[in-house]
Amino acid sequence: MELIDRYVHEVGEHLPYRLRADVEAELRSLLMDALEERAGAARRPPDAELAAAILREFGAPQEVAQRYAPQAQYLIGPRFFPAYKRTLQILAAVFAALLLASGVLSILRTIQHTGQGGAAIPLFGGLLGILQSAGFNFALITLAFAVAERVTWHRELTGKNWEPQSLPAVHDPERISPIGRVIEVYLLLIGAVWFNFYPQWVGIVAINQGVTVIRLLRPEFSMYMPWLNTFWALDFAYKVWVLHLGRRTRETRWASLGLNLLGVVILYLMISGPVVFRFDTLIKQALTLFLLFRLFACGLKLYRILARKPLPLWSGTGSAQF
């Protein structure tokens, strides 16, 4: 029946590709069975008029597609959108302040140089860089929230057959904050991109007749990037896993401990290795103090896991940072 074929095809156009073939086959079978039953009851052959009546009862193709695909087709859903909007507003305020400060600084420098008989200083170079950085940060925070939307949707979708007894306690120390985890994913992505593609920006910002960055990483630092990228990839997978579960478990605690120990190993290699920082001695002394703190945190985590006690918030349970 052509009308049914057109209807089924239109429903399929509103479905994800992975569901389309199965849903179309099932829907076509249902409609044809309904048409045969309706024609038998009316004692008339199946025709377009009967098919149209059945399709009206089934509803518009978009509505039928939503029944077969419970996930709404949006990038960031209503659960995370308010937090996403607030995060973008904060980022927008930060970059607006940077734009204003950069513009004022450039104008003052231009006035100073022209007053001394020098050439005017271009204004738009620094502003363009800030705008590019803003766009890049907005893209990364959108990616982090989109990942959270997908993994938490899957957890909720597969947990339909729940029991009231399975509801968590009001004060559940094992339950995570999804928004906090999303921010951690965003910061992780920022750090990974920063070190991989913009190592010249890893440094100290100095303002002296202009904004300059004193680089801290020497070219030799690249020898540690495979280790760092491996750590960041594992940390990203860990954060998505915990976000998907919605709570900490014994397994996630062991994984967090393993990641922290890997971070400790990377720190030790940096401290005991060749010169890779601009102020190498000073930075390695600071890293040594941080290494001792991480070792203490790892010991505390191990004790808590073995004692089956919830970890305090300050111990870094929510993030496998090194």
C-alpha positions as CSV (number, residue, x, y, z in Angstrom):
1,M,0.0,0.0,0.0
2,E,1.6,3.2,-1.2
3,L,0.2,5.4,1.5
4,I,1.5,3.2,4.3
5,D,4.9,3.1,2.6
6,R,5.0,6.8,2.5
7,Y,4.0,7.0,6.1
8,V,6.6,4.5,7.3
9,H,9.3,6.3,5.3
10,E,8.4,9.6,6.8
11,V,8.6,8.1,10.3
12,G,12.0,6.7,9.5
13,E,13.2,10.1,8.4
14,H,12.7,11.3,12.0
15,L,14.6,8.4,13.6
16,P,18.3,7.8,14.3
17,Y,19.9,5.7,11.5
18,R,20.6,2.8,13.9
19,L,16.9,2.4,14.7
20,R,15.4,3.1,11.3
21,A,15.4,-0.3,9.6
22,D,13.9,-2.2,12.6
23,V,11.3,0.4,13.4
24,E,10.2,0.7,9.8
25,A,9.8,-3.1,9.5
26,E,7.8,-3.3,12.8
27,L,5.6,-0.3,12.0
28,R,4.9,-1.5,8.4
29,S,3.8,-4.9,9.8
30,L,1.6,-3.3,12.5
31,L,-0.1,-1.0,9.9
32,M,-0.7,-3.8,7.4
33,D,-2.2,-6.0,10.0
34,A,-4.4,-3.2,11.2
35,L,-5.5,-2.5,7.6
36,E,-6.4,-6.2,7.0
37,E,-8.3,-6.3,10.2
38,R,-10.2,-3.1,9.4
39,A,-11.0,-4.3,5.9
40,G,-12.2,-7.6,7.2
41,A,-14.5,-5.9,9.7
42,A,-15.9,-3.6,7.0
43,R,-16.2,-6.5,4.5
44,R,-14.4,-4.5,1.8
45,P,-11.0,-4.8,0.2
46,P,-8.1,-2.7,1.7
47,D,-8.0,0.7,0.0
48,A,-6.5,4.2,0.5
49,E,-9.5,5.4,2.4
50,L,-9.1,2.7,5.1
51,A,-5.4,3.2,5.2
52,A,-5.8,7.0,5.7
53,A,-8.2,6.4,8.6
54,I,-5.7,4.0,10.3
55,L,-2.8,6.5,9.9
56,R,-4.9,9.3,11.4
57,E,-5.4,7.1,14.5
58,F,-1.7,6.3,14.7
59,G,-0.8,10.0,14.7
60,A,1.6,12.3,12.9
61,P,4.9,10.8,11.7
62,Q,6.9,13.0,14.1
63,E,4.8,11.9,17.1
64,V,5.2,8.2,16.2
65,A,8.9,8.6,15.8
66,Q,9.2,10.1,19.3
67,R,7.5,7.0,20.7
68,Y,10.1,4.8,19.1
69,A,13.0,7.1,20.1
70,P,12.5,8.2,23.7
71,Q,15.6,10.4,23.6
72,A,14.6,13.9,22.4
73,Q,16.7,15.0,19.5
74,Y,18.6,17.9,21.1
75,L,22.2,18.5,21.9
76,I,21.7,19.6,25.5
77,G,18.4,18.7,27.2
78,P,16.4,20.4,29.8
79,R,18.2,18.7,32.7
80,F,21.5,20.3,31.9
81,F,20.5,23.4,29.9
82,P,20.1,25.7,32.9
83,A,23.6,24.9,34.2
84,Y,25.0,25.1,30.6
85,K,23.4,28.5,30.2
86,R,24.9,29.7,33.5
87,T,28.3,28.4,32.6
88,L,28.2,30.2,29.2
89,Q,27.1,33.4,31.0
90,I,30.1,33.2,33.3
91,L,32.5,32.6,30.4
92,A,30.9,35.4,28.5
93,A,31.4,37.8,31.5
94,V,35.1,36.7,31.8
95,F,35.9,37.2,28.2
96,A,34.0,40.5,28.0
97,A,36.2,41.7,30.9
98,L,39.3,40.5,29.0
99,L,38.2,42.3,25.9
100,L,37.5,45.5,27.8
101,A,40.9,45.3,29.6
102,S,42.8,44.5,26.4
103,G,41.1,47.3,24.5
104,V,41.8,49.9,27.2
105,L,45.4,48.7,27.4
106,S,45.9,48.9,23.7
107,I,44.4,52.4,23.5
108,L,46.6,53.6,26.4
109,R,49.7,52.2,24.7
110,T,48.7,53.7,21.4
111,I,48.3,57.2,23.0
112,Q,51.6,56.8,24.8
113,H,53.5,55.8,21.7
114,T,51.9,58.4,19.4
115,G,52.6,61.0,22.0
116,Q,56.3,60.0,22.0
117,G,56.3,60.2,18.2
118,G,56.1,56.5,17.7
119,A,53.8,54.5,15.4
120,A,50.3,53.6,16.4
121,I,49.9,50.1,17.9
122,P,47.3,47.8,16.2
123,L,44.3,47.4,18.4
124,F,42.6,44.4,16.8
125,G,45.3,41.8,17.1
126,G,44.8,41.1,20.8
127,L,41.1,41.4,20.6
128,L,40.9,38.8,17.8
129,G,42.9,36.4,19.9
130,I,40.6,36.8,22.8
131,L,37.5,36.3,20.6
132,Q,39.1,33.1,19.2
133,S,39.8,31.8,22.7
134,A,36.2,32.6,23.7
135,G,34.8,30.6,20.8
136,F,37.1,27.7,21.5
137,N,36.1,27.6,25.2
138,F,32.4,27.8,24.3
139,A,32.9,24.9,21.9
140,L,34.6,22.8,24.6
141,I,32.0,23.5,27.3
142,T,29.3,22.6,24.8
143,L,31.1,19.3,24.1
144,A,31.4,18.5,27.8
145,F,27.7,19.1,28.4
146,A,26.7,17.1,25.3
147,V,28.8,14.1,26.5
148,A,27.0,14.3,29.9
149,E,23.6,14.5,28.2
150,R,24.3,11.3,26.2
151,V,25.8,9.2,29.0
152,T,23.2,10.2,31.7
153,W,20.3,9.7,29.2
154,H,21.5,6.2,28.6
155,R,21.6,5.4,32.3
156,E,18.1,6.8,32.8
157,L,16.7,5.1,29.8
158,T,18.0,1.6,30.8
159,G,16.7,2.1,34.3
160,K,13.0,2.2,33.7
161,N,12.2,-0.9,35.7
162,W,13.1,0.6,39.0
163,E,11.7,-0.2,42.4
164,P,10.9,2.3,45.1
165,Q,13.2,0.5,47.4
166,S,16.1,1.4,45.1
167,L,15.7,5.1,45.7
168,P,19.0,6.6,47.2
169,A,19.0,8.1,50.6
170,V,18.5,11.9,50.9
171,H,22.1,12.3,52.1
172,D,23.9,9.8,50.0
173,P,27.7,10.3,50.1
174,E,28.3,8.1,47.1
175,R,26.1,10.1,44.8
176,I,27.9,12.5,42.5
177,S,27.1,16.0,41.2
178,P,26.6,15.7,37.4
179,I,27.2,19.4,36.9
180,G,30.5,19.2,38.9
181,R,31.6,16.2,36.8
182,V,30.8,18.1,33.6
183,I,33.0,21.0,34.7
184,E,35.8,18.6,35.4
185,V,35.5,17.2,31.9
186,Y,35.6,20.7,30.5
187,L,38.7,21.5,32.5
188,L,40.3,18.3,31.4
189,L,39.7,19.1,27.8
190,I,41.1,22.6,28.2
191,G,44.3,21.3,29.8
192,A,44.8,18.6,27.2
193,V,44.3,21.0,24.3
194,W,46.4,23.7,26.0
195,F,49.5,21.5,26.5
196,N,49.2,19.7,23.1
197,F,48.5,22.6,20.8
198,Y,49.4,25.8,22.7
199,P,52.4,25.0,25.0
200,Q,53.6,28.6,24.5
201,W,50.7,29.7,26.5
202,V,51.6,27.6,29.5
203,G,53.4,30.2,31.6
204,I,53.1,33.3,33.8
205,V,51.1,36.3,32.5
206,A,53.0,39.5,32.9
207,I,51.6,43.0,32.3
208,N,54.3,45.5,31.5
209,Q,53.3,48.0,28.8
210,G,51.2,45.1,27.4
211,V,50.2,41.6,28.2
212,T,52.9,38.9,27.7
213,V,53.2,35.3,28.7
214,I,56.5,34.1,30.2
215,R,56.8,30.5,28.9
216,L,57.5,27.8,31.5
217,L,57.9,24.8,29.2
218,R,61.0,24.1,27.3
219,P,60.9,22.2,24.0
220,E,62.2,19.1,25.9
221,F,59.0,18.9,27.8
222,S,57.4,17.2,24.8
223,M,59.1,13.9,25.9
224,Y,56.4,13.7,28.6
225,M,53.4,14.4,26.3
226,P,52.7,10.7,25.5
227,W,52.5,9.9,29.2
228,L,50.3,12.9,29.9
229,N,48.0,12.2,26.9
230,T,47.6,8.6,28.1
231,F,46.7,9.9,31.6
232,W,44.2,12.4,30.3
233,A,42.5,9.9,28.0
234,L,42.1,7.4,30.9
235,D,40.9,10.2,33.2
236,F,38.3,11.3,30.6
237,A,37.1,7.7,30.3
238,Y,36.9,7.5,34.1
239,K,34.9,10.7,34.4
240,V,32.4,9.6,31.7
241,W,32.1,6.2,33.4
242,V,31.3,7.7,36.8
243,L,28.9,10.2,35.2
244,H,27.1,7.3,33.5
245,L,26.8,5.4,36.8
246,G,25.6,8.5,38.7
247,R,27.4,7.5,41.8
248,R,30.8,6.2,43.1
249,T,31.3,2.5,43.6
250,R,34.1,0.3,44.9
251,E,35.2,-0.2,41.3
252,T,35.3,3.5,40.5
253,R,37.3,4.1,43.7
254,W,39.9,1.5,42.7
255,A,40.1,3.1,39.2
256,S,40.5,6.5,40.7
257,L,43.3,5.2,42.9
258,G,45.0,3.6,39.9
259,L,44.8,6.9,38.0
260,N,46.2,8.9,40.9
261,L,49.2,6.5,41.2
262,L,49.8,6.8,37.4
263,G,49.8,10.6,38.0
264,V,52.3,10.2,40.8
265,V,54.6,8.1,38.5
266,I,54.4,10.9,35.8
267,L,55.2,13.5,38.4
268,Y,58.2,11.5,39.6
269,L,59.5,11.1,36.1
270,M,59.3,14.9,35.6
271,I,61.0,15.7,38.9
272,S,63.9,13.2,38.4
273,G,64.3,13.8,34.7
274,P,66.3,16.3,32.6
275,V,65.6,20.1,32.5
276,V,62.3,20.7,30.9
277,F,61.1,23.9,32.6
278,R,62.3,27.4,32.3
279,F,62.7,27.8,36.0
280,D,63.5,24.1,36.4
281,T,64.7,24.0,40.0
282,L,61.9,26.1,41.4
283,I,59.1,24.3,39.5
284,K,60.4,20.9,40.4
285,Q,60.5,21.8,44.1
286,A,56.8,22.8,43.8
287,L,56.1,19.6,42.0
288,T,57.8,17.6,44.8
289,L,55.5,19.2,47.4
290,F,52.5,18.3,45.2
291,L,53.8,14.8,44.8
292,L,54.0,14.3,48.5
293,F,50.4,15.6,48.9
294,R,49.2,13.2,46.2
295,L,51.0,10.3,47.9
296,F,49.2,11.2,51.1
297,A,45.9,11.4,49.3
298,C,46.5,8.0,47.6
299,G,47.2,6.5,51.0
300,L,44.0,7.9,52.4
301,K,42.0,6.6,49.5
302,L,43.4,3.2,49.9
303,Y,42.6,3.2,53.6
304,R,39.0,4.3,52.9
305,I,38.5,1.7,50.2
306,L,39.7,-1.1,52.4
307,A,37.7,0.3,55.4
308,R,34.7,0.8,53.1
309,K,34.3,4.4,54.2
310,P,33.1,7.2,52.0
311,L,35.8,9.6,50.9
312,P,35.7,13.2,52.1
313,L,35.1,15.9,49.5
314,W,38.5,17.4,49.9
315,S,40.4,14.2,49.1
316,G,39.9,14.5,45.4
317,T,37.5,11.5,44.9
318,G,35.6,13.2,42.2
319,S,38.7,13.7,40.0
320,A,41.6,11.5,39.2
321,Q,44.0,14.4,39.1
322,F,47.7,13.9,39.6
